[in-house]
Amino acid sequence: IMNLLDFPRKKSFGTSLILLSVSVMVVGVSILGVTQECATPTHTTQAQDACEKQPLHLQQVAHTQVRVETAKELGLVFQDHDYTLELTQGESHLQVPRLELVSLPGDLAKAGKDKKTLFLRTHLPLILKTNEQILQERERLMALVDMQENGFPVRTRDKEWIRDLAKKYGMTKINITELKKRVDVIPPSLALGQAVVESGWGVSPAARRGNSTFGMMRRSTNKVRSYDSLQECVSDYVRNLNSHPAYKSMRQIRASMRQESDQICSLKLADGLHQYSTRGQSYIR
């Protein structure tokens, strides 16, 4: 864990297109240039080799884990990485650094006008990291499906990997059609929007004491879950949307958009989250 004084500059997620919605302060990001390792197979050996590889930049570029005590320290970390949500004239892209903040600063509520942008910049890298990991799984899964559909044999270890993947996404039996619906990304703007609503821009007691910024509940105690880190919370939130029966309609909406244009719209996906809150449609609006 790097301290603030000797904090080095780290590589970013690459060029990320960012759109700012002033009315709701929600950011939409799409990552460009993600390495595509699992292409449509041309022969068995080549496809099998490709499916064992991971995106190269994920193997080589580590995330920097950060701990800060105050909002001022967090602001200095972002400043050191030239990380803002402001686009200067003539720019159309933003570099999102690979920063992994462990916990929100205790005085975030006192950060005034900086509170909102600090919160968004904290969660954006965490969401992108989770989505990159999912894209790795999705690319390999789709390549294996292509292999099978084109008559190529799928090795035993690849079948075992698919079984483990299905289990990870809450499935007791392998259903490839359903699995493809589950192994997919959550748009950053949707995740950021929910984090804002659920945590009050990061100042709720659950967010401050338990790194819980998505209002996730424990089934056994009906209390808000706590996490060792913000990244753990983000990963659990995405896993929940991708596996829980309550969000089946959201996953179907996403799958339909994939089939039509491969573009995923946060606003349309929100229609499938009516069970996330007892507020129902009011929550979605």
C-alpha positions in Angstrom: 0.0 0.0 0.0 1.5 3.3 -1.1 1.5 6.2 1.2 0.8 9.7 0.1 4.4 11.1 0.2 6.0 8.7 -2.2 3.0 8.1 -4.4 4.2 7.2 -8.0 2.3 7.8 -11.2 0.6 4.7 -12.5 -0.7 3.7 -15.8 -4.4 4.3 -16.4 -7.2 2.2 -17.8 -6.3 3.6 -21.2 -8.3 6.1 -23.2 -11.8 6.2 -21.8 -14.6 8.2 -23.3 -16.4 10.1 -20.6 -19.7 11.9 -20.8 -20.9 14.1 -18.0 -24.6 14.5 -17.2 -24.8 17.8 -15.3 -28.3 17.3 -14.1 -27.7 14.1 -12.2 -23.9 14.1 -11.8 -23.7 10.6 -13.3 -20.7 9.6 -15.4 -20.8 7.3 -18.4 -17.6 5.6 -19.4 -16.7 3.2 -22.2 -13.2 1.7 -22.3 -11.5 1.7 -25.7 -8.7 -0.5 -26.8 -9.4 -3.5 -24.6 -7.2 -6.4 -25.7 -9.3 -9.0 -27.6 -7.4 -12.3 -27.0 -10.1 -14.8 -27.8 -11.0 -14.4 -31.5 -13.2 -16.7 -33.6 -11.2 -19.9 -34.0 -9.5 -20.8 -37.3 -8.2 -24.1 -36.0 -8.3 -26.0 -32.7 -4.8 -25.4 -31.4 -4.9 -21.6 -32.1 -8.3 -21.1 -30.5 -7.4 -23.2 -27.4 -4.1 -21.2 -26.9 -5.9 -17.9 -27.3 -8.6 -18.9 -24.7 -5.9 -19.5 -22.1 -4.5 -16.1 -22.4 -5.6 -13.1 -20.4 -5.7 -9.5 -21.7 -2.0 -8.5 -21.6 -2.4 -5.1 -20.1 -4.3 -6.6 -17.1 -1.4 -8.9 -16.4 1.2 -6.2 -16.6 -0.4 -3.2 -15.0 -1.2 -3.5 -11.3 -3.6 -1.3 -9.4 -2.3 0.9 -6.7 -4.0 0.4 -3.4 -4.4 3.7 -1.5 -5.3 4.6 2.1 -6.1 8.2 3.1 -7.4 9.7 6.3 -8.9 12.9 4.9 -10.6 14.3 1.9 -7.7 16.7 1.4 -5.3 13.8 1.1 -7.6 12.0 -1.4 -7.7 15.2 -3.5 -3.9 15.3 -3.5 -3.7 11.7 -4.7 -6.0 12.6 -7.6 -4.1 15.7 -8.3 -0.8 13.8 -8.5 -2.4 11.6 -11.2 -4.0 14.5 -13.0 -7.3 12.8 -12.4 -10.4 15.0 -12.7 -13.8 14.7 -14.3 -13.2 18.0 -16.2 -12.4 18.0 -19.9 -10.4 20.9 -21.1 -11.3 22.6 -24.4 -10.5 20.4 -27.3 -10.3 17.1 -25.3 -12.8 14.3 -25.7 -11.3 11.6 -23.6 -10.2 11.1 -20.0 -7.5 9.0 -18.5 -8.8 7.0 -15.5 -5.9 5.9 -13.3 -5.8 2.5 -11.8 -6.3 3.6 -8.2 -7.9 1.4 -5.6 -9.0 3.4 -2.6 -9.5 1.0 0.4 -11.9 3.2 2.3 -13.5 6.6 2.0 -12.0 9.4 4.1 -13.8 10.0 7.3 -14.4 13.7 6.7 -15.9 13.3 3.2 -19.1 14.9 4.4 -17.1 18.1 5.2 -15.5 18.3 1.8 -18.2 20.8 0.6 -18.5 21.2 -3.2 -15.7 18.6 -3.7 -17.6 15.8 -2.0 -19.4 14.7 -5.2 -16.5 14.7 -7.6 -14.3 13.0 -5.0 -16.9 10.2 -4.5 -17.3 9.6 -8.3 -13.5 9.6 -8.9 -13.2 7.1 -6.0 -15.6 4.6 -7.4 -15.0 4.9 -11.2 -11.7 3.0 -11.2 -13.2 0.2 -9.0 -16.1 -0.3 -11.4 -13.8 -0.3 -14.4 -11.6 -2.9 -12.8 -14.5 -5.2 -12.0 -15.8 -4.8 -15.6 -12.4 -5.6 -17.0 -12.3 -8.9 -15.1 -15.8 -9.8 -16.3 -14.7 -9.0 -19.9 -11.9 -11.5 -19.6 -14.4 -14.2 -18.6 -16.9 -13.2 -21.3 -14.3 -13.2 -24.1 -13.1 -16.7 -23.1 -16.6 -18.0 -22.7 -17.7 -16.6 -26.1 -14.6 -18.1 -27.8 -15.4 -21.6 -26.3 -19.0 -21.3 -27.5 -17.7 -20.4 -31.0 -15.4 -23.4 -31.0 -18.2 -25.8 -30.1 -20.6 -24.3 -32.6 -18.0 -24.6 -35.3 -17.5 -28.3 -34.5 -14.2 -28.0 -32.6 -13.7 -30.2 -29.5 -13.7 -28.4 -26.1 -11.1 -29.7 -23.8 -11.9 -31.2 -20.3 -10.2 -28.3 -18.5 -12.2 -25.8 -20.5 -15.4 -27.6 -19.6 -14.3 -27.5 -15.9 -13.7 -23.8 -16.2 -17.2 -23.3 -17.6 -18.6 -25.3 -14.7 -16.7 -23.1 -12.2 -17.9 -20.0 -14.0 -21.5 -21.1 -13.9 -21.2 -21.7 -10.1 -19.6 -18.3 -9.6 -22.6 -16.7 -11.3 -25.1 -18.5 -9.1 -26.1 -21.3 -11.5 -26.5 -24.9 -10.2 -26.7 -26.3 -13.8 -24.9 -25.3 -16.9 -27.0 -23.4 -19.3 -24.8 -21.6 -21.9 -27.6 -19.2 -23.0 -28.3 -18.1 -19.5 -24.6 -18.0 -18.6 -23.9 -15.5 -21.5 -26.6 -13.3 -20.0 -24.9 -13.3 -16.6 -21.3 -12.9 -17.6 -21.4 -9.3 -18.7 -20.5 -5.8 -17.5 -22.5 -3.3 -15.5 -22.3 0.2 -17.1 -20.3 2.6 -14.9 -23.0 5.3 -15.1 -25.5 2.8 -13.6 -23.2 1.7 -10.9 -22.2 5.2 -10.0 -25.8 6.3 -9.9 -26.8 3.5 -7.5 -23.8 4.2 -5.3 -24.8 7.8 -5.1 -28.3 7.0 -4.1 -27.5 4.2 -1.7 -24.7 6.0 0.2 -25.7 9.6 0.0 -22.5 10.5 -1.9 -20.5 8.3 0.4 -21.5 9.8 3.8 -24.0 7.2 5.0 -23.0 5.3 8.2 -22.7 2.0 6.2 -20.3 3.7 3.7 -18.2 5.3 6.4 -18.0 2.3 8.8 -18.3 -0.7 6.6 -17.2 0.3 3.0 -20.8 -0.4 2.0 -21.9 2.0 -0.7 -24.5 0.0 -2.6 -27.0 -0.8 0.3 -26.4 -4.6 0.0 -28.2 -6.5 2.8 -27.3 -9.7 4.7 -30.1 -12.2 4.2 -29.7 -13.8 7.6 -29.7 -10.6 9.7 -31.4 -8.2 7.4 -28.6 -5.7 8.1 -26.4 -3.9 5.7 -23.3 -5.8 4.7 -19.8 -4.6 5.6 -16.7 -5.1 3.6 -13.0 -5.0 4.1 -12.6 -2.7 1.1 -14.5 -0.6 -1.4 -13.3 -2.9 -4.2 -14.8 -5.9 -2.4 -18.1 -4.0 -2.1 -18.2 -3.0 -5.8 -17.4 -6.6 -6.9 -20.1 -8.0 -4.7 -22.6 -5.4 -6.1 -21.9 -6.5 -9.7 -22.0 -10.2 -8.8 -25.4 -9.6 -7.2 -26.8 -8.0 -10.3 -25.4 -10.7 -12.5 -26.6 -13.7 -10.4 -29.6 -12.9 -8.2 -33.1 -14.0 -9.5 -34.5 -10.6 -8.6 -32.5 -9.0 -11.5 -33.4 -11.5 -14.2 -35.3 -8.9 -16.2 -32.3 -6.5 -16.1 -30.0 -9.3 -17.5 -32.6 -10.0 -20.2 -32.7 -6.3 -21.2 -28.9 -6.3 -21.4 -28.8 -9.4 -23.5 -31.4 -8.0 -25.9 -29.3 -4.8 -26.3 -26.2 -6.9 -26.9 -28.0 -8.8 -29.6 -29.3 -5.7 -31.3 -26.2 -3.4 -31.3 -23.8 -4.5 -28.6 -24.3 -1.2 -26.8 -25.6 -1.2 -23.3 -27.8 1.7 -22.0 -27.8 2.4 -18.3 -31.2 4.0 -18.4 -32.9 1.0 -20.0 -31.1 -1.4 -17.7 -32.5 0.5 -14.7 -36.0 -0.7 -15.7 -34.9 -4.1 -14.5 -34.0 -3.0 -11.0 -37.4 -2.5 -9.6 -36.7 -5.1 -6.9 -33.4 -3.5 -5.7 -35.3 -1.2 -3.4 -38.7 -1.3 -1.6 -39.4 2.0 -3.4 -39.9 0.1 -6.7 -40.5 2.4 -9.6 -39.9 5.5 -7.6 -36.3 4.2 -7.0 -35.8 3.6 -10.7 -37.0 7.1 -11.5 
